[in-house]
């Protein structure tokens, strides 16, 4: 999604083209894929489920200068995923006319009014490693931190700085503000209480631990309403979070109709793949 903007606007034509190509590609993969067992191949091709998803959502919001924890972001989430879902189903319908609907179509909820090539079209996966390769934020997650360390397979630690923030700092911050911002990222991974920055900067460039659980959940719900399968989403919590707070998050997730939810209490694992100097309270 981070590559689907044109200035401060979404490039809907580019997004449309990308969805159309991706759905056809994913359907083709079902034909050429080598399955471990014949019965797995038969089961997979009976419904021809695909999982078109998104990543780079937080970076897109950064580019549009929209705060993750805002009504504007939720409205935009509905628009973007609604668009992806609608166009994806549209292409699946075109493929059904060209190649035939999925074999189990007559026993599905789409019969007899909507022939589709694929029983499901959309899924939002974590995209952790993929997003790292694409140099963007993962899935629909907020930025974990604007600067953080990533532990890779051979146990090396990579220093990562959010590229969208770097571009913003170069273009829109003066030397003193830029230096203060980079010092804050070095010390705590986020802008926190950094002084001398434009008022909107700390609102827009918030990180996962700066965003209240309710906004994490509402964002997931906005995407879930337009996603066939589940939506991968983690509610990041400070180290001191208690059992009751976690229970409230799970209950709220159920009330919002989410298919699943993950919580992660920072530091609950001695060795975690993403790390930051953030102290949790420094960002609040």
C-alpha positions as CSV (number, residue, x, y, z in Angstrom):
1,X,0.0,0.0,0.0
2,X,2.9,2.4,0.6
3,X,3.5,2.4,-3.1
4,X,-0.1,3.1,-4.0
5,X,0.0,6.8,-3.2
6,X,0.6,9.8,-5.5
7,X,1.6,12.7,-3.4
8,X,-0.9,13.0,-0.6
9,X,-3.6,11.0,-2.4
10,X,-4.2,7.3,-3.0
11,X,-3.6,6.2,-6.6
12,X,-6.8,4.2,-7.1
13,X,-6.0,3.3,-10.7
14,X,-2.7,1.7,-9.6
15,X,-4.4,-0.1,-6.8
16,X,-7.1,-1.4,-9.2
17,X,-4.4,-2.7,-11.7
18,X,-2.5,-4.4,-8.9
19,X,-5.5,-6.2,-7.5
20,X,-6.5,-7.4,-11.0
21,X,-3.0,-8.8,-11.7
22,X,-2.7,-10.3,-8.2
23,X,-6.0,-12.2,-8.3
24,X,-5.2,-13.7,-11.7
25,X,-1.7,-14.6,-10.5
26,X,-2.9,-16.3,-7.3
27,X,-5.5,-18.3,-9.3
28,X,-2.7,-19.4,-11.7
29,X,-0.6,-20.5,-8.7
30,X,-3.2,-23.1,-7.8
31,X,-2.7,-24.7,-11.2
32,X,1.1,-24.9,-11.2
33,X,1.6,-25.5,-7.5
34,X,3.2,-28.8,-6.5
35,X,1.2,-30.2,-3.6
36,X,2.6,-32.8,-1.2
37,X,-0.3,-35.2,-1.7
38,X,-3.0,-35.7,-4.4
39,X,-5.8,-35.4,-1.9
40,X,-4.4,-32.0,-0.8
41,X,-4.4,-30.9,-4.4
42,X,-8.0,-32.0,-4.9
43,X,-9.2,-30.3,-1.7
44,X,-7.4,-27.1,-2.6
45,X,-8.7,-26.9,-6.1
46,X,-12.3,-27.9,-5.0
47,X,-12.7,-24.4,-3.6
48,X,-9.7,-22.6,-5.1
49,X,-9.3,-20.3,-2.1
50,X,-6.8,-17.5,-2.5
51,X,-5.7,-14.8,0.0
52,X,-5.0,-11.4,-1.5
53,X,-3.9,-9.1,1.3
54,X,-2.2,-5.9,2.0
55,X,0.9,-4.6,3.7
56,X,2.5,-1.2,4.2
57,X,-0.7,0.3,5.7
58,X,1.1,2.3,8.4
59,X,3.5,3.7,5.9
60,X,0.6,4.7,3.6
61,X,-0.9,6.6,6.5
62,X,2.4,8.3,7.2
63,X,2.6,9.4,3.6
64,X,-1.0,10.7,3.7
65,X,-0.3,12.4,7.1
66,X,-3.2,10.6,8.7
67,X,-2.8,9.4,12.3
68,X,-3.3,5.7,12.8
69,X,-5.5,6.3,15.9
70,X,-8.0,8.5,14.2
71,X,-11.5,8.3,12.8
72,X,-10.1,9.4,9.4
73,X,-7.8,6.4,9.4
74,X,-10.6,4.0,10.1
75,X,-12.7,5.5,7.3
76,X,-9.8,5.2,5.0
77,X,-9.3,1.5,6.0
78,X,-12.9,0.8,5.1
79,X,-12.5,2.5,1.7
80,X,-9.2,0.8,0.8
81,X,-10.1,-2.7,1.9
82,X,-13.6,-2.3,0.5
83,X,-12.0,-1.4,-2.8
84,X,-9.6,-4.3,-2.8
85,X,-12.4,-6.8,-1.9
86,X,-14.9,-5.4,-4.5
87,X,-12.3,-5.4,-7.3
88,X,-10.9,-8.8,-6.2
89,X,-14.4,-10.4,-6.3
90,X,-15.0,-8.7,-9.7
91,X,-11.9,-10.3,-11.2
92,X,-12.8,-13.7,-9.7
93,X,-16.2,-13.4,-11.4
94,X,-14.4,-12.6,-14.7
95,X,-12.3,-15.7,-14.2
96,X,-15.4,-17.8,-13.5
97,X,-16.8,-16.8,-16.9
98,X,-13.5,-17.5,-18.6
99,X,-12.5,-20.7,-16.9
100,X,-15.5,-21.8,-14.9
101,X,-16.4,-21.3,-11.2
102,X,-14.7,-23.3,-8.4
103,X,-15.9,-26.9,-8.5
104,X,-17.8,-26.7,-5.1
105,X,-19.6,-23.5,-6.2
106,X,-23.1,-25.2,-6.3
107,X,-22.8,-26.0,-2.6
108,X,-21.6,-22.6,-1.6
109,X,-23.3,-19.4,-0.4
110,X,-22.7,-17.8,-3.8
111,X,-24.8,-20.3,-5.8
112,X,-26.8,-19.6,-8.0
113,X,-26.5,-15.8,-8.3
114,X,-22.8,-15.2,-8.2
115,X,-20.3,-17.5,-10.1
116,X,-16.8,-17.0,-8.7
117,X,-13.6,-18.7,-9.5
118,X,-12.5,-18.6,-5.9
119,X,-14.4,-19.4,-2.7
120,X,-12.4,-16.7,-0.8
121,X,-10.4,-13.9,-2.3
122,X,-9.0,-11.8,0.6
123,X,-6.9,-12.5,3.7
124,X,-4.5,-10.2,5.6
125,X,-1.4,-12.1,6.6
126,X,1.4,-10.9,9.0
127,X,3.9,-10.3,6.1
128,X,6.8,-9.9,8.5
129,X,9.6,-11.1,6.4
130,X,8.0,-10.0,3.1
131,X,7.5,-6.5,4.3
132,X,11.1,-6.4,5.5
133,X,12.2,-7.3,1.9
134,X,9.9,-4.6,0.5
135,X,11.1,-2.0,3.1
136,X,7.7,-1.2,4.4
137,X,5.5,-1.8,7.5
138,X,4.0,-5.2,8.0
139,X,0.3,-6.0,7.2
140,X,-2.0,-3.5,8.8
141,X,0.2,-3.0,11.9
142,X,1.3,0.4,13.0
143,X,5.0,0.9,12.9
144,X,6.6,-1.1,15.7
145,X,9.0,1.8,16.2
146,X,10.5,4.4,13.9
147,X,13.9,2.9,14.7
148,X,14.4,-0.6,15.9
149,X,16.6,-3.7,15.7
150,X,15.6,-6.8,13.8
151,X,17.2,-10.1,14.7
152,X,17.7,-12.3,11.6
153,X,18.3,-16.0,11.1
154,X,22.0,-16.1,11.6
155,X,21.5,-14.1,14.8
156,X,22.8,-10.9,13.3
157,X,21.0,-7.7,14.4
158,X,20.0,-5.1,11.8
159,X,19.4,-1.5,12.6
160,X,16.2,-0.3,10.9
161,X,14.9,3.2,10.5
162,X,11.5,3.9,9.0
163,X,12.2,5.2,5.5
164,X,9.0,7.3,5.2
165,X,9.9,9.2,8.4
166,X,13.4,9.7,7.1
167,X,12.0,11.2,3.8
168,X,9.7,13.4,5.9
169,X,12.5,14.6,8.1
170,X,14.7,15.5,5.2
171,X,12.0,17.4,3.4
172,X,10.0,19.1,6.1
173,X,12.1,19.4,9.3
174,X,14.8,22.0,9.8
175,X,18.3,21.0,10.9
176,X,17.6,21.5,14.7
177,X,14.3,19.6,14.6
178,X,15.8,16.9,12.5
179,X,18.7,16.4,14.9
180,X,16.3,16.3,17.9
181,X,14.1,13.7,16.2
182,X,16.9,11.4,15.2
183,X,18.3,11.6,18.7
184,X,14.9,10.6,20.1
185,X,14.8,7.7,17.8
186,X,18.2,6.6,18.8
187,X,17.3,6.8,22.5
188,X,13.7,5.5,22.5
189,X,12.6,4.4,19.1
190,X,9.8,6.9,18.8
191,X,9.4,10.7,18.9
192,X,7.8,10.6,22.4
193,X,8.0,14.0,24.0
194,X,10.5,15.4,21.6
195,X,10.2,19.2,21.5
196,X,10.6,21.5,18.5
197,X,8.7,19.4,16.1
198,X,5.6,20.5,14.1
199,X,2.4,19.7,16.1
200,X,1.2,17.1,13.6
201,X,4.5,15.1,13.6
202,X,4.0,13.3,16.9
203,X,0.3,12.6,16.1
204,X,1.0,11.1,12.6
205,X,4.2,9.2,13.3
206,X,3.0,7.2,16.3
207,X,4.3,3.8,17.0
208,X,2.6,0.6,18.2
209,X,3.0,1.1,21.9
210,X,1.8,4.7,21.6
211,X,-1.6,3.6,20.3
212,X,-4.3,2.5,22.7
213,X,-5.6,-1.1,22.4
214,X,-9.0,0.2,21.4
215,X,-7.6,1.7,18.2
216,X,-5.7,-1.4,17.4
217,X,-9.0,-3.4,17.7
218,X,-11.1,-0.9,15.7
219,X,-8.5,-0.8,12.9
220,X,-8.6,-4.6,12.7
221,X,-12.4,-4.6,12.7
222,X,-12.5,-2.0,9.8
223,X,-10.4,-4.4,7.7
224,X,-12.2,-7.5,8.8
225,X,-15.5,-6.2,7.5
226,X,-14.1,-6.4,4.0
227,X,-11.9,-9.5,4.3
228,X,-13.1,-13.1,3.6
229,X,-10.7,-14.9,5.9
230,X,-9.0,-13.7,9.0
231,X,-7.0,-10.6,9.6
232,X,-3.6,-10.8,11.3
233,X,-3.2,-8.1,13.9
234,X,-1.2,-7.8,17.1
235,X,-2.2,-5.5,20.0
236,X,1.2,-4.3,21.4
237,X,1.2,-3.8,25.2
238,X,3.7,-2.3,27.6
239,X,5.5,-4.7,29.9
240,X,3.4,-3.9,33.0
241,X,0.1,-4.9,31.4
242,X,-2.0,-7.1,33.7
243,X,-4.3,-10.1,33.2
244,X,-7.5,-8.1,33.5
245,X,-6.4,-5.7,30.7
246,X,-5.6,-8.6,28.4
247,X,-9.0,-10.1,29.2
248,X,-10.7,-6.9,28.3
249,X,-9.0,-6.8,24.9
250,X,-10.1,-10.3,24.1
251,X,-13.7,-9.5,25.2
252,X,-13.7,-6.4,23.1
253,X,-12.3,-8.3,20.1
254,X,-15.2,-10.7,20.4
255,X,-17.7,-7.9,20.6
256,X,-16.3,-6.4,17.4
257,X,-16.7,-9.7,15.5
258,X,-13.0,-10.3,15.0
259,X,-12.1,-13.8,13.8
260,X,-8.9,-13.8,15.9
261,X,-6.7,-11.5,17.9
262,X,-3.1,-11.5,19.2
263,X,-1.7,-9.6,22.1
264,X,2.0,-9.2,22.9
265,X,3.3,-7.8,26.1
266,X,6.7,-6.1,25.4
267,X,9.6,-8.0,26.9
268,X,7.5,-11.1,27.8
269,X,10.0,-13.1,25.8
270,X,13.7,-12.8,26.6
271,X,14.6,-13.1,23.0
272,X,12.2,-11.3,20.6
273,X,12.6,-10.8,16.9
274,X,12.0,-7.0,17.1
275,X,13.6,-4.9,19.8
276,X,13.7,-1.2,20.5
277,X,15.2,1.1,23.2
278,X,11.6,2.3,23.9
279,X,10.7,2.2,27.6
280,X,7.0,2.2,26.9
281,X,6.3,5.1,29.3
282,X,8.6,7.4,27.2
283,X,6.1,7.3,24.4
284,X,3.0,7.9,26.5
